[in-house]
């Protein structure tokens, strides 16, 4: 299944989709998934509680945000792939972050959860047929295909990787 078309997702998500180099989900899984995972798993423990500016997230907060957002997006993707037409509501990432208590967790436990989630997401994506990937649901008031959601998941990870490289490391 090729890259998502503009009518496969809401305009807000172009920011993430544009960060994915691959042209299909299979290639993302083969070429982009492992380097992304390696990047996050190799974040230094010494930077776990670092904020690049007052009021910004720590790396622990950011990793928790990635976990939470991927879970939300995978749920949306699964519902689209299974042809569930019930609209998915938006979610408040700031409320999630404020209530996640990432600061109470070890960086290692966050990394372990991140890796387990990534493996689960990758296995789900590997299991989907082209028909399932082309199925659409409603997310944040926009028609969104499962394929677009796969690109959004990886684009979101890359978006934050760029921020970490520029502002945290």
Backbone as a ProteinNet text record, in pm:
[ID]
protein_1_A
[PRIMARY]
XXXXXXXXXXXXXXXXXXXXXXXXXXXXXXXXXXXXXXXXXXXXXXXXXXXXXXXXXXXXXXXXXXXXXXXXXXXXXXXXXXXXXXXXXXXXXXXXXXXXXXXXXXXXXXXXXXXXXXXXXXXXXXXXXXXXXXXXXXXXXXXXXXXXXXXXXXXXXXXXXXXXXXXXX
[TERTIARY]
85.1	0	90.3	69.2	155.7	133.5	214.3	201.5	57.2	12.2	-124.3	-141.5	-260.1	-296.2	-347.8	-354.3	-397	-536.9	-624.1	-760	-769.8	-654.9	-651.7	-631.4	-619.3	-593.2	-622.3	-635.8	-655.3	-527.5	-538.8	-421	-316.7	-359.9	-267.9	-158.3	-192.7	-99.4	6.3	-2.2	101.2	238.4	243.6	369.4	442.5	367.6	428	451.9	352.2	365	482.1	505.2	614.7	752.9	762.3	891.5	929.8	834.7	860.6	916.5	1032.6	1098.1	1041.2	1002.1	956.2	824.2	798.7	676.5	565.8	592.2	488	521.7	421.5	436.9	542.1	543.6	641.3	784.3	811.2	945.1	975.8	876.5	896.9	945.2	874.8	909.2	1048	1083.7	1213.5	1329.5	1306.1	1417.9	1417.3	1302.3	1297	1268.2	1199.3	1158.1	1277.5	1370	1483.4	1570.3	1607.1	1687.6	1616.1	1485.8	1409.3	1415.2	1390.6	1392	1530	1633.5	1770.8	1800.3	1756.5	1779.6	1722	1594.4	1530.4	1585.5	1617.6	1670.6	1810.7	1882.3	2018.2	2025.2	1912	1916.9	1989.7	2080.4	2162	2083.4	2106.1	2043.2	2067.3	2184.7	2220.3	2130.7	2063.7	1975.4	1827.4	1795.6	1656.8	1568.2	1621.7	1543.4	1575.4	1646.6	1686.1	1568.6	1554.1	1461	1546.2	1515	1595.6	1555.7	1440.2	1396.7	1292.8	1275.3	1176.7	1038.2	969.5	833.4	825	938.6	938.9	949.8	913.5	918.2	1061.2	1077.3	1203.4	1204.5	1318.4	1322.6	1231	1217	1122.1	980.4	943.2	810.4	789.4	892.2	881.7	864.2	940.2	926.8	787.8	736	599.6	498.6	520	433	433.1	550.7	559.1	481	493.3	421.4	271.2	226.7	82.7	26.3	96.3	46.7	43.1	144.2	142.9	25.1	-3.5	-118.2	-248.9	-265.2	-386.4	-394.7	-284.8	-285.4	-304.6	-246.1	-264.1	-410	-471.8	-613.8	-696.7	-667.6	-738.3	-713.7	-588.4	-552.5	-627.7	-630.2	-699.8	-848	-909.2	-1051.2	-1076.8	-989.2	-1004.8	-987.6	-884.4	-857.4	-971.1	-1040	-1151.6	-1286.9	-1280.9	-1399.9	-1501.2	-1451.3	-1536.9	-1556.8	-1679	-1708.6	-1734.1	-1729.4	-1750.6	-1637.8	-1670.1	-1564.3	-1476.4	-1346.4	-1249.8	-1236.2	-1247.2	-1231.1	-1084.6	-1060.7	-925.2	-879.9	-752.7	-706.4	-617.9	-610.1	-534.9	-398	-297.7	-162.4	-106.7	-145.2	-95.2	-156.9	-282.9	-346	-282	-258.7	-191.1	-56	22.4	156.9	151.6	57.3	47.8	8.4	-59	-109.6	-38.4	64.1	135.8	234.6	285.3	382	508.9	554.9	678.1	796	793	903.6	916.5	812	813.5	868.1	895.3	940.6	1089.5	1148.2	1287.4	1289.3	1397.6	1414.2	1415.3	1477.1	1484.9	1345.6	1257.3	1121.8	1045.2	1067	1003.5	1057.2	1187.4	1246.3	1194.4	1179.7	1127.9	983.9	903.3	765	760.3	843.6	852.7	885.2	985.5	1025.8	915	849.3	739.6	625.5	592.4	486.6	526	649.2	696.2	687.2	727.1	719.7	574.6	485.8	344.3	287	321.4	274.7	327	455.3	513.9	448.1	419.2	353.1	212	140.1	6.7	17.8	109.3	123.5	161.5	247.4	286.1	167.4	70.6	-43.1	-152.3	-148.8	-257.7	-243.7	-356.4	-359.8	-371.8	-352.2	-368.8	-511.9	-608	-747.9	-767.5	-709.5	-722.1	-652.1	-534.5	-463.2	-539.2	-614.6	-689.9	-821.8	-862.6	-986.9	-970.8	-1081.3	-1076.5	-1174.4	-1139.3	-1227.6	-1228.1	-1287.9	-1290	-1206.9	-1104.7	-1020.2	-1007.4	-1037.8	-1031.8	-1110.7	-1227.4	-1321.5	-1275.5	-1179	-1131.2	-1130.3	-1166.5	-1149.7	-1000.8	-965.3	-824.9	-810.2	-724.2	-702.8	-604.9	-613.3	-517.1	-375.4	-359.5	-230	-175.1	-258.7	-214.8	-174.5	-248.7	-216.4	-82	-48.8	83.8	192.4	173.7	270.9	275.8	160.8	155.4	234.2	218.9	290.9	441.5	492.5	637	682.2	600.2	634.7	640	550.8	550.4	679.2	721.1	846.8	965.1	965.3	1074.8	1071.3	952.1	936.4	1004.8	975.5	1034.3	1182.3	1223.7	1367	1443.3	1390.1	1454.6	1464.8	1357.8	1358.1	1461.9	1467.4	1564.7	1706.6	1734.1	1868.5	1905.6	1810.2	1837.4	1841.9	1758.4	1740.6	1782.4	1793.9	1824.5	1966.4	2018.2	2149.1	2263.1
-116.9	0	124	215.7	334.1	436.7	541.3	651.7	699.2	746	797.3	922.6	936.4	1055.8	1161.9	1285	1396.6	1376.2	1306.8	1284.6	1161.7	1101.1	984.8	1022.8	1153.2	1198.6	1348.3	1396.8	1539.3	1617	1742.4	1822.6	1835.4	1834.3	1847.7	1741.2	1622.2	1509.9	1510.2	1604.3	1614.7	1636.4	1708.8	1733	1602.2	1499.8	1371	1285.7	1276.8	1191.7	1236.2	1365.3	1417.1	1375.2	1333	1293	1148.7	1071.9	931.2	924.4	861.6	852.9	740.7	632.2	514.7	542.9	463.2	480.9	382.8	290	196.3	140.8	81.5	32.6	-78	-166.8	-276	-220.6	-120.1	-61.1	13.4	80.5	145.6	42.4	-71.2	-175.4	-233.1	-245.8	-304.2	-206.9	-77	16.4	125.5	161.1	275.6	239	129.5	94.9	72.2	-12.7	-46.5	74.5	159.6	277	371.8	386.6	471.3	411.7	282.5	215.1	226.3	202.4	210.5	350	452.5	589.5	610.1	576.8	602.7	513.3	390.2	299.9	339.1	414.5	456.2	596.3	655.7	785.1	768.9	860	843.6	865.1	777.4	784.9	921.2	976.6	1105.6	1219.4	1201.3	1305.3	1279	1172.6	1130.5	1240.6	1319.3	1424.6	1564.4	1568.9	1696.8	1761.3	1891.8	1976	2075.7	2098.1	2193.7	2337.9	2356.2	2490.1	2473.9	2578.6	2579.6	2546.3	2455.9	2419.2	2316.1	2275.4	2173.1	2035.2	1934	1797.3	1750.6	1660	1587.8	1477.6	1412.5	1298.8	1186	1170.2	1070.9	1106.3	1234.3	1279.4	1256.5	1288	1272.9	1126.7	1038.3	895.5	845.9	890.7	853.5	907.3	1029.2	1087.8	1001.1	955.2	869	739.7	681.6	558.4	583.7	687.3	716.7	747.1	828.7	866.7	746.4	662.3	543.8	454	439.2	357.1	413.2	543.8	607.5	586.1	608.5	595.9	451	356.5	215.3	174.3	225.1	197.2	250.7	372	429.7	346	305.4	223.9	90.9	25.7	-102.8	-87.1	17.5	39.3	64.9	140.2	163.1	32.3	-44	-170.4	-271	-263.5	-356.2	-298	-185.7	-120.9	-78	-30.3	26.6	174	211.7	348.6	446.6	399.1	489.2	591.6	721.9	822.9	813.2	833.5	840.9	986.3	1010.3	1146.8	1186.6	1316.6	1367.4	1331.8	1353.4	1335.5	1453.7	1482.4	1596.9	1549.9	1568	1520.3	1585.7	1710.3	1778.3	1720.9	1683.6	1617.6	1480.2	1408	1278.6	1297.5	1393.8	1415.8	1456.6	1544	1593.1	1482.5	1380.2	1274.6	1140.5	1135.3	1009.2	973.5	1074	1054.9	984.1	1022.6	964.6	989	1098.4	1129.9	1029.6	953	851.5	717.3	709.3	583.3	589.4	471.9	467.8	484.8	541.8	558.7	421.6	324	188.9	127.9	148.6	91.4	154.7	283.9	350.8	295.2	272.3	215.6	74.6	-4.6	-140.5	-138	-49.3	-37	11.2	108.7	160.8	48.1	-32.4	-141.1	-245.3	-279.8	-377.5	-325.3	-199	-138.2	-134.3	-94.9	-88.8	-226.2	-330.4	-465.7	-502.9	-471.7	-500.6	-426.6	-299.8	-221.3	-280.1	-312.1	-368	-499.6	-585	-712.5	-690.4	-595.6	-564	-516.8	-424.9	-372.8	-482.1	-573.8	-685.4	-775.4	-781.2	-871.5	-816	-686.6	-624.2	-642.7	-668.3	-679.2	-539.4	-530	-400.3	-350.1	-440.1	-399.3	-338.1	-401.2	-348.3	-213.3	-199.2	-72.1	39.3	4.9	106.7	141.6	64.3	93.1	222.1	295.7	425.2	431.5	514.3	548.5	699.2	746.3	890.1	914.3	997.7	1035	1186.3	1244.5	1390.3	1461.2	1406.5	1463.7	1457.3	1368.6	1354	1207.1	1179.5	1045.1	1013.8	897	860	711.1	676.7	535	472.7	342.2	269.1	292.5	296.8	322.5	458.8	561.1	694.3	691.5	620.7	612.9	544.6	445.9	383.1	486.4	566.6	671.2	776.7	810.2	908.6	858.4	731.3	673.9	690.6	651.7	660.8	805.3	887.2	1028	1101.3	1064.7	1124.9	1088.3	964.6	922.1	999.1	1017.7	1090.6	1239.2	1294.9	1435	1459	1373.1	1390.7	1352.1	1260.9	1229.7	1354.8	1427.8	1551.8	1652.2	1663.6	1756.4	1713.9	1585.6	1535.3	1564.7	1536.3	1560.3	1709.2	1796.6	1941.2	2007.2	1959.9	2036.3	1965.2	1833.7	1759.9	1705.6	1668.2	1599.6	1693.4
0	0	0	-92.5	-103.8	6.8	3.2	99.4	102.9	218.6	226.3	140.3	85.4	9.2	105.4	59.3	145	202.5	131.1	182.9	273.2	308.3	397.3	543.6	572	708.8	717.8	840	862.6	836.6	793	757.4	868.4	993.3	1107.3	1102.8	1055	1060.8	950.9	856.7	752.5	814.8	924.4	996	1024.1	1063.9	1097.3	973.3	887.7	769	682.8	674.5	591.4	642.1	765.3	823.7	790.1	737	703.6	562	547.6	416.6	329.9	391.2	316.8	246.1	144.3	65.5	99.8	192.5	233.6	371.9	435.4	572.2	580.6	483.7	485.6	489.2	407.3	403.5	532.9	589.8	719.5	820.8	825.8	923.1	896.6	770.5	734.9	753.7	729.8	724.6	831.7	884.3	975.4	1121	1143.9	1280.5	1373.5	1335.1	1422.6	1456.3	1360.3	1396.6	1493.9	1478.5	1571.2	1711.5	1721.3	1851.6	1915.3	1837.9	1888.9	1942.7	1870.4	1915.4	2054.9	2072.7	2202.2	2313.2	2281.4	2383.8	2428.6	2346.3	2380.1	2439.9	2471.8	2538.6	2672	2704.1	2825.2	2954.4	3047	3179.5	3244.4	3222.8	3283.5	3235.5	3122.6	3067.4	3097.4	3168.1	3190.2	3247.7	3338.7	3403.6	3349.2	3238.5	3177.8	3104.1	3124.8	3048.8	2971.6	2846.2	2770.9	2800.2	2864.9	2906.7	3017.5	3094.4	3203.1	3147.3	3214.5	3174.6	3064	3006.6	2901.9	2965.3	2889.2	2938.3	2959.4	3056.1	3069.8	2964.7	2947.5	2855.5	2903.6	3034.7	3086.7	3043.1	3058.8	3017	2868.1	2790.5	2646.1	2607.2	2669.5	2638.3	2677	2790.9	2830.7	2729.3	2681.1	2578.3	2452	2411.7	2293.1	2313.8	2430.7	2463.2	2458.5	2528.2	2533.6	2396	2319.2	2186.8	2093.8	2099	2013.4	2048.9	2177.2	2217	2159.6	2168.6	2115.9	1964.3	1895.1	1749.1	1703.8	1776.9	1742.4	1762.9	1867.2	1889.4	1772.5	1729.9	1615.5	1490.4	1469.3	1353.9	1355.5	1469.9	1482.2	1450.7	1503.1	1476.8	1328.8	1263.9	1120	1043.4	1077.3	1007.6	1024.6	1137.7	1165.2	1123	1051.3	994.5	1099.2	1211.5	1315.2	1280.9	1247.7	1202.3	1316.7	1441.2	1554.8	1559.8	1561	1563.5	1688.7	1668.6	1778.3	1820.4	1947.9	1998.8	1997.5	2004	2022.6	2163.8	2192.6	2329.6	2365.6	2492.7	2542.1	2588.5	2503.5	2535.1	2660.6	2687.5	2806.9	2934.3	2928.5	3042.4	3066.1	2956.8	2968.9	3037.8	2989.2	3043.6	3190.8	3224.9	3363	3460.5	3409.7	3496.4	3480.7	3399.8	3374.9	3484.9	3556.1	3663.7	3617	3499.1	3446.1	3538.2	3612.6	3704.3	3818.4	3842.8	3949.3	3899.5	3771.1	3711.3	3679.5	3667.2	3621.9	3469.7	3421	3276.9	3210.2	3277	3222.3	3207.3	3304	3293.2	3176.8	3154.6	3040.3	2908.7	2903.9	2782.4	2756	2860.7	2844.1	2792.3	2848.5	2802.1	2657.3	2625.3	2488.7	2391.2	2422.8	2333.8	2319	2427.9	2420.9	2333.5	2350.3	2269.9	2123	2094.4	1955.6	1891.4	1964.9	1909.2	1880.7	1971.8	1953.8	1832.4	1820.3	1705.9	1575.6	1571.9	1450.1	1412.1	1510.5	1481.5	1425.8	1483.1	1430.3	1285.7	1259.1	1123.1	1024.5	1065.5	978.6	946	1035.4	1017.3	926	898.4	824.2	673.4	610.5	464.6	403.9	274.1	205.7	221.3	217.4	236.2	375.3	476.2	611.8	624.8	565.5	571.3	499.7	397.7	323.4	391	490.1	562.9	642.3	653.7	721.4	836.8	932.7	1043.2	1056.3	1163.3	1191	1316.5	1302.5	1415.6	1418.2	1533.1	1548.6	1437.8	1409.7	1312.1	1167.2	1137.1	999.8	960.7	835.6	781.5	785.5	841.8	856	827.4	733	702.5	801.4	812.6	896.5	843.9	713	652.1	696	691	734.6	881	962.7	1105.2	1127.9	1046.5	1057	1029	925.5	893.7	1003.8	1060.7	1169.3	1290.1	1323.5	1437.3	1419.3	1304.3	1281.7	1264.8	1200.5	1185.1	1317.6	1408.9	1542.3	1616.3	1606.2	1668.4	1609.7	1478	1413.1	1449.3	1457.7	1497.2	1631.7	1727.8	1860.4	1863.1	1778.9	1769.1	1727.4	1630.1	1586	1700.7	1778.6	1892.9	1996.4	2024.7	2122.8	2074.8	1948.6	1894.8	1900.9	1871.4	1865.8	2003.7	2098	2221	2349.5	2345.7	2468.8	2471.7	2357.4	2355.4	2320.5
[MASK]
+++++++++++++++++++++++++++++++++++++++++++++++++++++++++++++++++++++++++++++++++++++++++++++++++++++++++++++++++++++++++++++++++++++++++++++++++++++++++++++++++++++++++

